[in-house]
Amino acid sequence: MGLNSLLALIVFALDIWAIASIFNAKIETAQKVLWIALVLFLPIIGFLIWYFAGPKPAR
């Protein structure tokens, strides 16, 4: 497994985590659809935007 495959696997895992977090977020359905579309169409940038700008879970 090359470095490119490893990086692709890491990006894929992070995107799956972001999508799961979006499903569990306390936001409206329309916002969830937009966030998921962003993560799916722009995997790296979408994940980063979600991580830094997305709604944070209540502690």
C-alpha positions in Angstrom: 0.0 0.0 0.0 1.5 3.2 -1.1 1.5 6.6 0.5 -1.3 7.8 -1.8 -3.5 4.9 -0.8 -2.9 5.6 2.9 -3.7 9.3 2.5 -6.9 8.4 0.6 -7.9 6.0 3.4 -7.3 8.6 6.0 -9.4 11.2 4.1 -12.1 8.6 3.6 -12.2 7.8 7.3 -12.3 11.5 8.3 -15.2 12.1 5.9 -17.1 9.2 7.3 -16.6 10.6 10.8 -17.7 14.0 9.6 -20.9 12.6 8.1 -21.7 10.6 11.2 -21.2 13.8 13.3 -23.4 15.7 11.0 -26.2 13.1 11.4 -25.9 13.4 15.2 -25.8 17.2 15.2 -28.8 19.1 16.6 -29.4 21.1 13.4 -32.2 21.2 10.9 -32.5 18.6 8.2 -31.8 21.1 5.4 -28.6 22.2 7.1 -27.5 18.5 7.4 -28.1 17.9 3.7 -26.0 21.0 2.8 -23.2 19.9 5.2 -23.2 16.4 3.9 -23.2 17.6 0.3 -20.2 19.8 1.1 -18.3 16.9 2.6 -19.1 14.6 -0.3 -18.3 16.9 -3.1 -15.2 18.5 -1.5 -13.8 15.8 0.7 -10.8 17.5 2.2 -12.0 21.1 2.2 -15.5 20.0 3.3 -14.2 18.1 6.3 -12.0 21.0 7.3 -14.8 23.5 7.1 -17.1 21.2 9.1 -14.4 20.6 11.7 -13.7 24.3 12.3 -17.1 26.0 11.4 -19.7 23.3 12.0 -21.9 23.2 15.0 -20.2 21.9 18.1 -21.9 19.3 20.3 -23.1 20.4 23.7 -20.9 19.3 26.6 
